[in-house]
Amino acid sequence: MWLHKVNECAVIYDWTDRQTIHFALHKLTGLAKKWYEGLPTVLYSWEQWQNKLKVAFPSHQNYGQLLTNMLAKRAKFNDCLEEYYYEKIVLINRCGAEAAQFDCPDQLLPYLKNIKNSNSFNNRKRNISSDVRPELSRGINTDRIIKCFNCQLEGHYKSQCTKPIVQCSRCSRYGHTVENCKVNNNTRNVDKTNKSVMAIDSDESSAKYYKLAFINGKPIKCFIDFGSTATMIGESMASTYLPNWNKTDCLPNLKGFGDAIVKPFGEVTAELKIDSAAAIVQILIVPDNVMRIPLLVGQNFTEQSHIFVEKDYMHLNLTSTNCDDKIKLYCCSDVLIDNITLVTVYTEPNYTGEIFIENSGRYKMGKEYYMLQGLFFINNGKGTVLPKGVR
């Protein structure tokens, strides 16, 4: 490309070979200049110089890459259209693209006929493909039957299925049950061994979410789901614990429940108590086949303003912060509160159990401090709390 520009300038300005060599070689920079300065002699004609430059610095331009760069060049939101136009023209010219304008299809047809045909290999490949294609398409049935992968019934896709997800307890795959599982006996034994370990690990990590709850004073086993927005109970359990619930069609569908869509039968208001936390909640009545536990407790209970949740890897405790029974705490000795300080306290009368302290400030002149919120344990009338000094 550079030599082509030099030769064009030589024609325009009528340079001789000496003038062309003088003007061109003085424009060399970078590695080309170092190459020129390292030559043992410079007594060459312009034609010889061109050959040496082509041998020393061959063109590495790949037409496919040039075409890719040209097609990838697009105008961005804040780009100047003129700059984009000229940059695009440069890339198009490097590809050697040709343009033609026709007013009607009849003018385009002769142009297309004159385009150079593809090589014989591509022609043979195209002929082979055209011969094979009918044979491959003979066995294709265009009247394809739609079948659900989940329930195996015809007429709908899995994404439209309203039935619970079917999962095999042997191989953990979806779309079939253990009775129809095709896993062989050897794989079955391995799966059972793995599952026993997984089940133990699962029980240890999730056992804290299983609690004993009380609905209107009646005990029932529940599972606390912090990801569910609603509290739900099965229809058969509702007839026992909530016999006064009413059916209604005005409730919205539960989406994402068991990867399916569930229509609640009704709802009822009840008092729910778990640990030492109690609240009035709306409980939805759902089909029994989507409930693996008697009661599922959702965010309409756990996210109430007076419910305090304490959780770690193995334990989960729920308490109520609006308790009327207050316990007075006294310092065991004088202490200087500087930033966050662990202070030993005692109670009167003697108390053993958990206490909840809300965020609150103490602003006695010269003795200002701030009590940090938390759940603390008092044993035989003694424990520790965390105040923070106010500066």
Secondary structure, DSSP 4 states (H G I P E B T S, - for coil): -HHHHHHHHHHHHT--HHHHHHHHHTT--HHHHHHHHT-S-----HHHHHHHHHHHS-----HHHHHHHHHH----TT--HHHHHHHHHHHHHHHT------SSHHHHHHHHHTSPPPPHHHHHHHHHHHHHHHHHHTT--SSPPPB-TTT--BSS-GGG--SPPPB-TTT--BS--GGG----HHHHHHHHHHHHHHHHHHHHHHGGGEEEEEETTEEEEEEE-TT-SSEEEEHHHHHHH-TT-EE-S-SPPEEEETTEEE---EEEEEEEEETBEEEEEEEEEE-GGG-SSSEEE-HHHHTSTTEEEEE-SS-EEEEES--S----EEESS-----SB--EEEEESS---EEEEE--EEE--TT--EEEPPEEEEEBTTEEEE-EEE--
